[in-house]
Amino acid sequence: MARWVLDKKDVDALLIGLGIYGTGGGGDPEWGRIIIENDFSKGRVYNIIDPEDVEDDAFVCSGGIMGSVKALEHMSYDEIVQSWEDDFILLKAFIEMERIKGRKIDYIIPFEAGGLNTPVIMTLAARMGIPIINADAVGRSAPETQMTSFVGYGISLNPMPLVDHQGNTIVVMNANELTYADEIGRFVVTKGGGMGANAHYAMSGAELKKSCIPGAISNSIRVGELILEAQQKGIDPVAEFVEKEKGLKLFEGTVTEVEGEDKGGFYLTNVVLDGANDYAGKKAKMVIKNEVMALWVDGEIKSIFPDLVCMLYTDTGIGVMSSDIKEGMKISLIGLPCHERLRYCMETEAGKNAFGGARYGYPELEYVPFEKLVNKTSK
């Protein structure tokens, strides 16, 4: 595709795809819709570039909105988006990054594929008059700032300017621990109204091309079109998603238990499902930290972050937000492998520290590709 402009006709598909790749987090796609519709009403244009077309010496930066999905849920999306016309905290964070680095940012890459955090980068780029890169750092959503493919390739998270909802600004310049910047950021966000915005991972175009996960926008549109077409034809959208995306159905059932709490800038949840159809008589358990971190079926581990467990409404194939999960909901769980660059990252010490089970309360869990887990436990 090289360079292209997002068409209005692709918005529905984009938001559906982002909601699926969000694996429970990444922000509400309805917030993303409000952002995009507001931009179109004001004549803003989303110029998109594929990563391979970014110049090696370009200055690239990532960033996004910080906050738990539950905290963000209680905010008025319309009011916040309108307030951004006068006071856009994400723009402030990026201006601070330009000040620190002493040069203008040429391109912006979304931190993650998510219903809010991809559109919010799109509106930022449109307001700054620069292109958005059709890529991200995880190929999904992730709960913490250090959870990226970038860390496996030696690209520093810092400096990290952060502006909270109340306008307080801090900058993490240096950190000896990978998780330090995110932990400081969560503290600031919790103190500052439940939401903040940051800029991070300043890098060159050459560094970007060797480390990013390509296709965040185009892949989301493709998946969304797949779901919409299945709905229009009256065929099973979940089955279509599994077949076309080469996924693996890990479970289908009804939510019977939900224990959730908003803690430390995250929405932490344990969810239990009773199986249905091919999974009748089985039980599944998910651990969620904004996004699905791990899945067990009948006590056997089936998937470990950063592999994807996409939570879909069984009847519509639309992605489920973790903050929306309630008893009685019928959900299908689809496994997808994370990108090979993330799998490489998981072989490095930095990747193990950044993504490990200790980050979501299960220090004993070590990453194993979900295909191996499923083959092992199905024998």
Secondary structure, DSSP 8 states (H G I E B T S, - for coil): --EEE--GGGHHHHHHHHHHHTTT-S--HHHHHHHHHHHHHTT---EEE-GGGS-TT-EEEEEEEES-HHHHHTS-HHHHHHHTTT--HHHHHHHHHHHHHTS---EEEESS--TTTTHHHHHHHHHHT--EESEESSSS--SSTT-SGGGGGT----SEEEEETT--EEEE---SSTTHHHHHHHHHHHHTTS-EEEEEEEEEHHHHHHH-EE-HHHHHHHHHHHHHHHHHHTS-HHHHHHHHTT-EEEEEEEEEEEEEEEETTEEEEEEEEEE-GGGTT-EEEEEEESSEEEEEETTEEEEETTSEEEEEETTT--B--GGG--TT-EEEEEEE---HHHHHHTTSHHHHHHH-GGGGT-TT-----HHHHHHHHT-
